[in-house]
Amino acid sequence: MKRFIGLFLSLIIILVPNWGQAATQQATPILKIDTDEKIVAITFDDGPDPKYTPIILEILHEQGVRATFFVLGNQAEGNDPLLQWMVKAGHEIGNHGYSHPNMKKLTRAEVYTQIKKAERVILSATGKKPECYRPPGGVITPAILRATYEAGYELIHWSIDPKDWKKSRTAEVITGSLKNKVGAGDIVLFHDGGVNQEESIKALVPFIEDLREQGYRFVTVSEMMEME
């Protein structure tokens, strides 16, 4: 399976001296999958949110779409029913760390603790360990690369970002920024927690319908990685 890592390869080489020697001991960021099949993975960060995540789950159910939710441990605590709903509906739960710290300042050990602490919350709620980790903000540092590998996760980034978290982004702006930008194997970033969820929710159905009209189908990140 060929995994497209795009511009991050140059970044990682700069960040990580002795890249060739270190590569087997650190994760490789995955931005998208190199495929000719018209598949797309929709992902949501920073939830679960008790108000907005259920609305998104209902929309996905109505649209027949499965997605990947990168959940924060401190948001997931006390929200077991939401995580269980995700699993029952066929969605994938990814690890987004326990909280949302400034990842650039964390050591390898601190990143590892963030991952494992969130893992325990998710495992307790669902009985299943996540396979994918996405660092908050999509930050990539040597500490994150190493800690992700040591924790046993795939490191998932994204290839399409409509910046739906910005307060100034209306649903029309979000959908407009996505129009004719998505291709086969892309991983799209949305948010179900944080800010601006109302506009993100309004943009979701038009985005799904537009891609479906173009012949795309929607899969989870793990499903996408299994495809050659």
C-alpha positions in Angstrom: 0.0 0.0 0.0 1.3 3.4 -1.0 0.7 6.2 1.5 1.0 9.7 0.3 2.8 11.9 2.7 3.3 14.9 0.5 5.1 18.0 1.7 5.5 16.6 5.1 8.4 14.5 3.9 10.5 17.6 3.5 9.4 18.9 6.9 10.2 15.7 8.7 13.6 15.4 7.2 14.4 18.9 8.5 12.9 18.2 11.9 14.5 14.8 12.3 18.2 14.4 11.8 19.4 10.9 10.7 16.0 10.3 9.1 16.9 7.0 7.6 18.0 5.6 10.9 15.1 7.0 12.9 12.3 6.0 10.4 11.8 2.6 11.9 11.3 4.0 15.4 8.8 6.8 14.6 5.4 7.2 13.0 5.0 8.5 9.4 2.3 11.1 9.0 -0.5 10.1 6.6 -2.1 12.9 4.7 -4.1 10.9 2.2 -4.0 7.6 0.4 -2.6 7.1 -3.1 -5.6 5.5 -4.9 -7.6 5.8 -8.1 -10.7 4.7 -6.3 -13.2 7.6 -5.6 -13.1 7.3 -1.8 -13.0 10.1 0.8 -12.6 10.0 4.6 -14.5 12.6 6.6 -12.9 13.2 10.0 -14.1 15.3 13.0 -11.8 16.7 15.7 -12.2 18.0 19.3 -15.4 16.3 20.4 -17.4 14.7 21.5 -19.6 17.7 22.1 -22.9 16.8 24.0 -24.9 19.2 21.8 -23.4 19.1 18.4 -22.0 15.6 18.0 -25.4 14.0 18.2 -26.7 16.3 15.5 -23.7 15.3 13.3 -24.3 11.6 14.0 -27.9 12.0 12.9 -26.9 13.7 9.7 -24.4 11.0 8.9 -27.0 8.3 9.6 -29.5 10.0 7.3 -26.8 10.4 4.6 -25.5 6.8 5.0 -22.0 8.0 5.7 -19.5 6.6 8.1 -16.8 8.9 9.4 -13.8 9.0 11.8 -14.1 11.0 15.1 -10.8 12.0 16.7 -12.0 12.5 20.3 -10.3 14.3 23.2 -10.1 12.2 26.4 -11.3 15.0 28.6 -14.4 15.6 26.3 -15.1 11.9 26.1 -15.1 11.4 29.9 -18.7 11.2 31.1 -19.9 10.8 27.5 -19.8 7.0 27.1 -23.2 6.9 25.4 -21.9 9.1 22.6 -18.8 7.0 22.0 -20.9 3.9 22.0 -23.3 5.5 19.5 -20.4 6.2 17.2 -19.2 2.6 17.3 -22.7 1.1 16.9 -23.3 3.3 13.9 -20.1 2.0 12.2 -18.0 5.1 12.7 -14.3 4.9 13.7 -13.0 6.5 16.9 -9.6 8.0 16.7 -7.4 9.2 19.5 -6.9 13.0 19.7 -5.0 13.0 23.0 -6.5 13.7 26.4 -6.6 17.5 26.3 -5.6 20.2 23.7 -2.2 21.5 24.9 0.4 23.4 22.9 1.9 20.3 21.3 5.0 22.1 20.2 6.1 22.4 23.9 5.5 18.7 24.9 8.3 16.2 25.4 8.0 12.7 24.0 7.0 11.4 27.4 4.3 14.0 27.7 2.9 13.2 24.3 2.9 9.5 25.1 1.0 10.3 28.4 -1.6 12.3 26.4 -2.2 9.5 24.0 -2.4 6.8 26.6 -4.6 8.7 29.0 -7.1 9.3 26.2 -6.8 5.7 25.1 -7.9 4.5 28.6 -11.0 6.7 28.4 -12.0 5.4 24.9 -11.2 1.8 25.8 -13.4 2.0 28.9 -16.3 3.4 27.0 -16.1 1.2 23.9 -14.0 -1.8 24.8 -11.8 -1.1 21.8 -8.4 0.6 21.4 -8.2 3.1 18.7 -5.8 2.5 15.8 -5.2 6.1 14.7 -3.9 9.2 16.5 -4.1 12.8 15.3 -2.2 15.4 17.4 -4.2 18.5 18.3 -3.6 21.2 15.7 -2.0 18.7 13.4 1.4 19.6 14.9 4.3 17.4 13.9 7.5 17.3 16.0 10.1 14.7 16.6 8.6 14.0 20.0 5.2 13.4 18.5 6.6 11.1 15.8 8.4 9.0 18.4 5.6 8.9 21.0 3.0 7.9 18.4 5.1 5.0 17.2 5.8 3.9 20.8 2.1 4.0 21.6 1.3 1.8 18.6 -0.7 4.2 16.5 -0.9 5.3 12.9 -0.3 9.1 12.7 -3.2 10.7 10.8 -3.1 14.2 9.4 -5.3 15.5 6.6 -5.1 16.7 3.0 -8.2 19.0 2.9 -8.9 21.6 5.5 -11.9 24.0 5.1 -10.9 25.8 8.3 -14.4 25.3 9.7 -13.1 26.1 13.2 -12.7 29.8 12.3 -15.5 31.9 13.7 -15.7 34.0 10.5 -16.3 30.9 8.3 -19.9 30.7 7.3 -21.4 27.5 5.9 -21.3 29.0 2.4 -17.6 29.9 2.8 -16.8 26.4 4.1 -18.6 24.6 1.2 -17.1 27.0 -1.3 -13.6 26.3 0.0 -14.3 22.6 -0.6 -15.8 22.8 -4.1 -13.8 21.0 -6.7 -10.9 20.6 -4.2 -11.5 17.0 -3.1 -10.0 14.0 -4.9 -9.6 10.3 -4.5 -8.0 9.2 -1.2 -8.4 12.6 0.5 -8.8 13.0 4.2 -11.0 15.9 5.1 -10.9 17.8 8.4 -14.1 19.0 10.1 -14.8 19.7 13.8 -17.6 18.6 16.1 -16.1 20.3 19.1 -14.5 23.7 19.8 -16.1 26.6 17.9 -18.3 27.3 14.9 -20.1 23.9 15.0 -23.3 25.5 13.7 -21.8 26.5 10.4 -19.9 23.3 10.1 -23.1 21.3 10.5 -24.9 23.5 7.8 -22.0 22.8 5.4 -21.9 19.0 5.9 -24.9 17.9 3.9 -24.1 20.0 0.8 -20.5 18.8 0.9 -21.6 15.1 1.1 -24.2 15.5 -1.6 -21.8 17.3 -3.9 -19.2 14.5 -3.6 -21.8 11.8 -4.0 -23.0 13.3 -7.2 -19.4 13.0 -8.5 -19.4 9.3 -7.6 -17.5 9.4 -4.4 -18.2 7.1 -1.5 -17.2 7.6 2.2 -15.0 5.4 4.3 -13.3 5.5 7.7 -9.6 6.3 7.9 -8.7 2.7 8.8 -10.8 1.4 5.9 -9.0 3.8 3.6 -5.6 2.6 4.8 -6.5 -1.0 4.0 -7.1 -0.1 0.3 -4.2 -0.6 -2.1 
